[in-house]
Amino acid sequence: MAKNTKKPWQGRFSGKTDKFVEGFTSSIDFDNRLYEYDIQGSIAHSMMLNSIGILSDTELKKILLALEKVKKKIESGKMVWKDSLEDIHMHIEHELIELIGDTAKKIHTGRSRNDQVATDIRLYVRDEIRNVHESIIILQKTLITLAEKYSKSIIPGFTHLQVAQPMTFGFIMMAWFFMLERDKARYIDSYKRVNISPLGAGALSGSSHKLDREYTAKLLEFDGSTDNALDSVSDRDFIVEFISNSSLLMSHLSRFSEEIIIWCSTMYNFVDLDDKVCTGSSIMPQKKNPDVLELIRGKTGTVYGQLVNILTIMKAQPFAYNRDNQEDKPALFSCVDTVIMSVQAMNICFENLKLNENIAKNSAKKGYSTATDFADYLVKKQIPFRDAHEIVGKTVAYAVSKKLDLDELSMKDFKSFSSLIEEDIFDFLNVEGSVNSKQTSGGTSYEQVKIQIRKAKKIIKEYEKN
């Protein structure tokens, strides 16, 4: 059989495409990763064409066998990608024609590359939502392990990067767990908007063939089909939403990274990262750098950039398909790769993190971190909070002038600020007492952290059950 080198659309044209233009307009270098989804869509479309009498049983069998051969050729690395064939859709169609001739040409009945690519991308995003979701769950499990291990390990809490109040390391890990839980919820919520089939919408207005769109939707495990053909091929909201959700996730990973980078610096030394997740300096032999975390922080900008990219691509497009939309895939693929690698890298860092408990606890004692507990103590003595706040402020100023911590002051010192202060004040000035006094729901007390860990485990168990 002679090689078919014709472009599917070239009937209208008498001249050849410029070679540079072929390369410039080709997307095969990046959209070849959609091959599996394109084949899935072609199988479903062919089965539907058979069900409405456009393809015979024999033709359908030929097409399905040929599609399987094309898939194996791609997966074996034997497929030769050509700019002249533009994209993954035309490559697969070309291979089918080479294998089974005119029968393959029937497969495009009632289908445009417009609804074809929209279907492929939805199938792809659907899978990647699951992949990101699973990666987050693995990271959350690691956070639970750390929270349990260090549920009573005290570390200073900061506001404005100044010591604020003592808390437990397990409490911080649970804060990060629930932040990731929101990320997971956003991806799950977006899934229902992704999981709608545009197949059968045609170029922009539907088809004159009696296509059974619900049948193809069912075959591809979509929840249903889209309501309007024009919107079906125009819509890239689900890509914007995926990258937006990913931007928030990366923001959270970047914040985690920043905290750990600070904690493992020489000035803090709250945590150690294993050598396997650090690198050294080319000139300073003593250095141990948290490069993995710094890269996660840096890669956040990549995902933010892709969000601006896709929003800019879509902002002024007329409806239906425009070639601008070819550029949605590099933005999406870059985002997917960056996010999944970053979540995995963060998990490895957490698996190789050790809290320096004594250093962290001693640091929590500095900076008058129990001052708020002192004020709460005075409130329990019937002193209005604003007055209590002023008394504690003056007491702290006095302690600073004497270069003493609050628990190093004498009773005589305390009495000079309020006669209501008794010996039991010292029970409220140690970090353990401060932490365990935070018994409100969601607090940092040992008991409340246990409750949070139990809830986190239940959440993970529910996800795994479903």
C-alpha positions as CSV (number, residue, x, y, z in Angstrom):
1,M,0.0,0.0,0.0
2,A,1.4,3.4,-0.9
3,K,2.2,5.7,2.0
4,N,-0.5,8.3,2.6
5,T,1.1,11.7,3.1
6,K,-2.0,13.8,2.6
7,K,-3.2,16.1,5.3
8,P,-6.9,15.5,6.2
9,W,-7.8,19.1,5.5
10,Q,-5.8,19.6,2.3
11,G,-8.6,19.3,-0.2
12,R,-9.2,23.0,-0.1
13,F,-5.5,23.8,-0.7
14,S,-3.5,23.6,-3.9
15,G,-0.1,24.6,-2.5
16,K,2.1,22.9,0.1
17,T,2.6,24.2,3.6
18,D,5.8,26.1,4.2
19,K,8.2,23.9,6.2
20,F,8.8,26.5,8.9
21,V,5.0,27.0,9.2
22,E,4.6,23.2,9.6
23,G,7.0,23.3,12.5
24,F,5.6,26.4,14.0
25,T,2.0,25.1,14.0
26,S,2.8,21.5,15.0
27,S,1.9,20.4,18.5
28,I,3.1,16.8,18.3
29,D,6.2,17.5,20.4
30,F,4.0,18.0,23.5
31,D,0.5,16.6,22.7
32,N,1.8,13.1,22.0
33,R,1.3,12.4,25.7
34,L,-2.4,12.4,25.0
35,Y,-2.2,9.3,22.7
36,E,-3.9,7.0,25.2
37,Y,-6.8,9.3,25.7
38,D,-7.1,9.9,21.9
39,I,-7.3,6.2,21.4
40,Q,-9.9,5.8,24.2
41,G,-12.0,8.5,22.6
42,S,-11.7,6.9,19.1
43,I,-12.7,3.5,20.5
44,A,-15.8,5.0,22.1
45,H,-16.7,7.0,19.0
46,S,-16.3,3.9,16.8
47,M,-18.5,1.8,19.0
48,M,-21.1,4.5,18.9
49,L,-20.9,4.8,15.1
50,N,-21.4,1.0,15.0
51,S,-24.5,1.3,17.2
52,I,-26.1,3.8,14.9
53,G,-25.3,1.8,11.7
54,I,-22.5,3.9,10.2
55,L,-19.8,1.2,10.9
56,S,-20.5,-2.5,10.3
57,D,-19.4,-5.0,12.9
58,T,-16.6,-6.1,10.6
59,E,-15.4,-2.5,10.2
60,L,-15.6,-1.9,13.9
61,K,-13.5,-5.0,14.6
62,K,-10.9,-3.8,12.1
63,I,-10.7,-0.4,13.7
64,L,-10.4,-1.6,17.3
65,L,-7.7,-4.1,16.3
66,A,-5.9,-1.3,14.4
67,L,-6.2,1.1,17.3
68,E,-4.6,-1.5,19.6
69,K,-1.7,-1.9,17.2
70,V,-1.2,1.9,17.0
71,K,-1.2,2.0,20.8
72,K,1.5,-0.7,21.0
73,K,3.6,1.0,18.4
74,I,3.6,4.3,20.4
75,E,4.3,2.5,23.7
76,S,7.2,0.6,22.1
77,G,8.8,3.8,21.0
78,K,8.5,2.9,17.3
79,M,6.2,5.7,16.3
80,V,7.9,8.4,14.3
81,W,6.5,11.9,15.1
82,K,6.3,14.3,12.2
83,D,5.5,18.0,12.1
84,S,3.7,17.4,8.8
85,L,1.1,15.5,10.7
86,E,0.6,18.3,13.2
87,D,-0.8,16.6,16.2
88,I,-1.6,13.3,18.0
89,H,-5.0,13.1,16.4
90,M,-3.6,13.2,12.8
91,H,-0.8,10.8,13.7
92,I,-3.2,8.2,14.9
93,E,-5.6,8.7,12.0
94,H,-2.7,8.4,9.6
95,E,-1.5,5.2,11.2
96,L,-5.0,3.7,11.0
97,I,-5.3,4.5,7.3
98,E,-1.9,2.9,6.7
99,L,-3.2,-0.3,8.5
100,I,-6.8,-0.7,7.3
101,G,-7.2,1.8,4.4
102,D,-10.6,3.4,3.7
103,T,-12.3,1.8,6.7
104,A,-10.2,4.1,8.9
105,K,-11.4,7.2,7.1
106,K,-14.9,6.5,8.4
107,I,-13.9,7.0,12.0
108,H,-14.0,10.8,11.7
109,T,-17.7,10.7,10.8
110,G,-19.6,13.2,13.1
111,R,-16.4,14.2,14.9
112,S,-14.1,17.2,14.6
113,R,-10.7,17.7,16.0
114,N,-12.3,20.4,18.1
115,D,-14.5,18.0,20.2
116,Q,-11.8,15.3,19.9
117,V,-9.1,17.4,21.6
118,A,-11.6,18.7,24.2
119,T,-12.4,15.1,25.1
120,D,-8.8,14.1,25.2
121,I,-7.9,16.9,27.6
122,R,-10.8,16.2,29.9
123,L,-9.8,12.5,30.1
124,Y,-6.3,13.6,30.8
125,V,-7.2,16.1,33.5
126,R,-9.5,13.7,35.1
127,D,-6.7,11.2,35.6
128,E,-4.3,13.9,36.8
129,I,-6.8,15.1,39.4
130,R,-6.7,11.5,40.7
131,N,-2.9,11.4,40.6
132,V,-2.5,14.7,42.5
133,H,-5.2,13.6,45.0
134,E,-3.3,10.4,45.7
135,S,0.0,12.3,46.1
136,I,-1.5,14.6,48.6
137,I,-2.9,11.7,50.6
138,I,0.6,10.2,50.8
139,L,1.9,13.5,52.1
140,Q,-0.9,13.8,54.6
141,K,-0.1,10.3,56.0
142,T,3.5,11.4,56.6
143,L,2.3,14.5,58.4
144,I,0.1,12.3,60.6
145,T,3.2,10.1,61.4
146,L,5.2,13.2,62.4
147,A,2.2,14.6,64.4
148,E,2.0,11.4,66.4
149,K,5.7,11.2,67.0
150,Y,6.0,14.8,68.2
151,S,2.5,15.3,69.6
152,K,4.0,16.6,72.9
153,S,7.2,18.2,71.6
154,I,7.1,21.9,72.3
155,I,8.3,24.5,69.8
156,P,7.8,28.3,69.7
157,G,4.9,29.6,67.6
158,F,5.5,32.8,65.7
159,T,3.6,35.8,64.5
160,H,5.6,38.5,62.5
161,L,8.5,36.0,62.9
162,Q,8.6,36.9,66.5
163,V,8.1,34.4,69.3
164,A,4.4,34.4,70.1
165,Q,3.1,31.4,72.1
166,P,4.4,27.9,72.7
167,M,2.8,25.1,70.8
168,T,3.5,21.5,69.9
169,F,5.2,20.3,66.7
170,G,2.3,17.8,66.3
171,F,-0.1,20.8,66.3
172,I,1.8,22.4,63.5
173,M,1.8,19.2,61.4
174,M,-2.0,19.0,61.9
175,A,-2.3,22.6,60.7
176,W,-0.5,21.6,57.5
177,F,-2.6,18.5,57.2
178,F,-5.9,20.5,57.2
179,M,-4.5,23.0,54.8
180,L,-3.8,20.2,52.4
181,E,-7.3,18.8,53.0
182,R,-8.7,22.0,51.5
183,D,-6.5,21.5,48.5
184,K,-7.8,18.0,48.1
185,A,-11.4,19.2,48.4
186,R,-10.8,21.8,45.7
187,Y,-9.6,19.2,43.2
188,I,-12.4,16.8,44.1
189,D,-15.0,19.6,43.6
190,S,-13.5,20.4,40.2
191,Y,-13.7,16.8,39.1
192,K,-17.5,17.0,38.6
193,R,-17.0,19.9,36.1
194,V,-14.2,18.0,34.3
195,N,-16.1,14.7,34.0
196,I,-18.6,15.8,31.3
197,S,-18.2,14.6,27.8
198,P,-17.9,17.0,24.8
199,L,-17.6,14.2,22.3
200,G,-20.2,14.6,19.5
201,A,-20.3,18.4,19.7
202,G,-18.5,18.4,16.4
203,A,-16.7,21.6,15.2
204,L,-19.0,23.9,17.0
205,S,-22.7,23.2,16.3
206,G,-23.3,19.5,16.7
207,S,-23.8,17.0,13.9
208,S,-26.4,16.1,11.3
209,H,-25.7,12.4,12.1
210,K,-27.8,10.9,14.8
211,L,-24.9,10.5,17.2
212,D,-25.6,8.9,20.6
213,R,-23.6,11.2,22.8
214,E,-24.8,9.6,26.1
215,Y,-23.5,6.3,24.9
216,T,-20.0,7.6,24.2
217,A,-20.1,9.4,27.6
218,K,-21.0,6.2,29.3
219,L,-18.3,4.2,27.5
220,L,-15.7,6.8,28.6
221,E,-17.1,6.8,32.2
222,F,-18.2,10.5,32.1
223,D,-21.1,11.5,34.3
224,G,-22.9,12.8,31.2
225,S,-22.5,14.9,28.1
226,T,-22.2,18.7,27.7
227,D,-25.3,20.8,27.1
228,N,-24.2,23.1,24.3
229,A,-22.0,22.2,21.4
230,L,-20.5,25.7,21.0
231,D,-19.6,25.9,24.7
232,S,-18.3,22.3,24.6
233,V,-15.4,23.1,22.1
234,S,-14.8,26.6,23.6
235,D,-14.6,25.6,27.2
236,R,-11.2,25.5,28.9
237,D,-12.4,26.5,32.3
238,F,-11.5,23.1,33.7
239,I,-7.9,23.7,32.8
240,V,-7.9,27.1,34.4
241,E,-9.5,25.6,37.5
242,F,-6.9,22.8,37.6
243,I,-4.0,25.2,37.4
244,S,-5.7,27.6,39.8
245,N,-6.1,24.8,42.4
246,S,-2.5,23.8,41.7
247,S,-1.4,27.3,42.3
248,L,-3.0,27.3,45.8
249,L,-1.5,23.9,46.5
250,M,2.0,25.1,45.5
251,S,1.5,28.2,47.6
252,H,1.0,25.9,50.6
253,L,4.0,23.7,49.8
254,S,6.1,26.9,49.4
255,R,5.0,28.1,52.9
256,F,5.8,24.7,54.4
257,S,9.2,24.9,52.7
258,E,9.9,28.4,54.0
259,E,9.1,27.3,57.6
260,I,11.4,24.3,57.4
261,I,14.2,26.3,55.7
262,I,14.1,28.8,58.6
263,W,13.9,26.0,61.2
264,C,16.9,24.2,59.9
265,S,19.0,27.3,59.6
266,T,22.0,27.6,62.0
267,M,20.3,30.4,63.8
268,Y,17.3,28.3,64.7
269,N,18.4,24.6,64.5
270,F,14.9,23.4,65.4
271,V,15.0,20.6,62.8
272,D,17.5,18.4,60.9
273,L,17.1,17.2,57.4
274,D,18.8,14.0,56.4
275,D,21.7,14.2,54.0
276,K,19.7,12.5,51.3
277,V,17.5,15.6,50.8
278,C,20.2,18.2,51.1
279,T,23.2,19.3,49.0
280,G,26.5,21.0,49.7
281,S,28.3,24.1,48.6
282,S,31.0,24.2,45.8
283,I,33.2,26.5,47.9
284,M,32.1,26.3,51.6
285,P,32.7,22.8,52.9
286,Q,30.6,23.2,56.0
287,K,27.4,23.9,54.2
288,K,24.3,21.7,54.2
289,N,21.7,23.3,52.0
290,P,17.9,22.5,51.9
291,D,17.9,22.7,48.1
292,V,14.9,20.4,47.6
293,L,12.7,22.8,49.7
294,E,14.2,25.8,48.0
295,L,13.3,24.3,44.6
296,I,9.7,23.6,45.7
297,R,9.5,27.3,46.7
298,G,11.0,28.3,43.3
299,K,8.8,26.0,41.3
300,T,5.7,27.7,42.8
301,G,6.5,30.5,40.4
302,T,6.3,28.1,37.5
303,V,2.8,27.1,38.3
304,Y,1.7,30.7,39.0
305,G,3.2,31.6,35.6
306,Q,1.1,28.9,33.9
307,L,-2.0,30.2,35.6
308,V,-1.4,33.7,34.1
309,N,-0.5,31.9,30.8
310,I,-3.8,30.0,30.5
311,L,-5.9,33.0,31.6
312,T,-4.1,35.2,29.0
313,I,-4.7,32.6,26.3
314,M,-8.4,32.5,27.0
315,K,-9.1,36.1,27.8
316,A,-10.0,37.4,24.4
317,Q,-10.9,34.4,22.3
318,P,-14.0,34.3,20.2
319,F,-16.1,31.2,20.8
320,A,-15.5,27.8,19.2
321,Y,-12.0,26.6,18.6
322,N,-9.1,28.9,17.8
323,R,-5.5,27.8,17.3
324,D,-4.5,29.8,20.5
325,N,-6.0,26.8,22.3
326,Q,-3.1,24.6,21.1
327,E,-1.0,26.5,23.8
328,D,-3.3,25.3,26.6
329,K,-1.5,22.0,26.7
330,P,2.1,23.2,27.5
331,A,0.6,25.2,30.3
332,L,-1.4,22.3,31.6
333,F,1.4,19.7,31.2
334,S,4.0,21.9,32.9
335,C,1.6,22.5,35.8
336,V,0.9,18.8,36.2
337,D,4.5,17.7,36.1
338,T,5.6,20.5,38.5
339,V,2.9,19.9,41.1
340,I,3.2,16.1,41.3
341,M,7.0,16.2,41.5
342,S,6.8,19.0,44.2
343,V,4.3,17.0,46.4
344,Q,6.5,13.9,46.1
345,A,9.6,15.9,46.9
346,M,7.9,17.5,49.9
347,N,6.9,14.1,51.2
348,I,10.5,12.8,50.9
349,C,11.7,15.8,52.9
350,F,9.1,15.2,55.7
351,E,10.1,11.5,55.8
352,N,13.7,12.6,56.4
353,L,13.0,15.4,59.0
354,K,13.9,15.2,62.6
355,L,12.9,17.6,65.3
356,N,15.6,18.8,67.7
357,E,13.3,18.6,70.7
358,N,15.4,20.2,73.4
359,I,16.5,23.1,71.2
360,A,12.9,23.8,70.1
361,K,11.6,23.6,73.6
362,N,14.2,25.9,75.0
363,S,13.5,28.4,72.3
364,A,9.8,28.3,73.2
365,K,10.7,29.5,76.6
366,K,12.3,32.6,75.2
367,G,10.7,35.8,74.1
368,Y,8.1,35.9,77.0
369,S,6.0,33.4,75.1
370,T,3.7,32.8,78.1
371,A,2.8,36.4,78.5
372,T,-0.7,35.9,77.2
373,D,-1.2,33.0,79.7
374,F,-0.2,35.5,82.4
375,A,-2.9,37.9,81.1
376,D,-5.5,35.1,81.1
377,Y,-4.5,34.3,84.7
378,L,-5.3,37.8,85.7
379,V,-8.6,37.8,83.9
380,K,-9.5,34.7,86.0
381,K,-8.8,37.0,89.0
382,Q,-11.6,39.2,87.7
383,I,-9.3,41.8,86.1
384,P,-10.7,43.2,82.8
385,F,-8.6,41.8,79.9
386,R,-7.4,45.3,78.7
387,D,-6.2,46.1,82.3
388,A,-4.6,42.6,82.5
389,H,-2.9,43.3,79.2
390,E,-1.4,46.5,80.5
391,I,-0.2,44.9,83.7
392,V,1.5,42.1,81.8
393,G,3.1,44.6,79.4
394,K,4.6,46.5,82.3
395,T,5.8,43.2,83.9
396,V,7.5,42.1,80.7
397,A,9.1,45.5,80.3
398,Y,10.5,45.2,83.8
399,A,11.7,41.6,83.1
400,V,13.4,42.8,80.0
401,S,15.2,45.6,81.9
402,K,16.4,43.0,84.4
403,K,17.3,40.5,81.6
404,L,15.1,37.9,83.2
405,D,12.4,35.6,81.9
406,L,8.9,35.9,83.5
407,D,9.3,32.7,85.6
408,E,12.6,34.1,87.0
409,L,10.8,37.0,88.7
410,S,10.2,36.9,92.4
411,M,6.8,37.0,94.1
412,K,7.7,40.5,95.3
413,D,8.3,41.6,91.7
414,F,4.9,40.2,90.7
415,K,3.1,41.8,93.7
416,S,4.5,45.1,92.7
417,F,2.3,45.0,89.5
418,S,-0.8,43.4,91.0
419,S,-1.7,42.3,94.5
420,L,-3.9,39.6,93.1
421,I,-1.0,37.6,91.8
422,E,-0.4,34.5,93.9
423,E,2.2,31.6,93.9
424,D,0.1,29.7,91.4
425,I,1.2,32.1,88.7
426,F,4.2,29.9,88.1
427,D,1.9,27.1,87.0
428,F,1.0,29.3,84.0
429,L,4.4,30.6,83.1
430,N,6.0,27.3,82.0
431,V,5.6,26.2,78.4
432,E,4.0,22.9,79.3
433,G,1.3,24.6,81.3
434,S,0.8,27.2,78.5
435,V,0.4,24.5,75.9
436,N,-2.0,22.3,77.9
437,S,-4.2,25.3,78.9
438,K,-5.3,25.7,75.2
439,Q,-8.2,23.3,75.5
440,T,-10.5,25.0,73.1
441,S,-11.5,22.9,70.0
442,G,-8.7,23.0,67.6
443,G,-6.1,24.1,70.2
444,T,-2.6,23.0,70.8
445,S,-3.1,21.1,74.0
446,Y,-2.0,17.5,74.1
447,E,-5.6,16.3,74.2
448,Q,-6.8,18.6,71.4
449,V,-3.9,17.5,69.1
450,K,-4.9,13.9,69.8
451,I,-8.4,14.7,68.7
452,Q,-7.1,16.4,65.5
453,I,-4.9,13.3,64.7
454,R,-7.9,11.0,65.2
455,K,-10.0,13.1,62.8
456,A,-7.1,13.2,60.3
457,K,-6.8,9.4,60.4
458,K,-10.6,9.1,59.9
459,I,-10.5,11.4,56.9
460,I,-7.7,9.3,55.3
461,K,-9.6,6.1,56.0
462,E,-12.7,7.4,54.4
463,Y,-10.8,8.3,51.2
464,E,-9.1,5.0,51.1
465,K,-12.4,3.2,51.6
466,N,-13.9,5.0,48.6
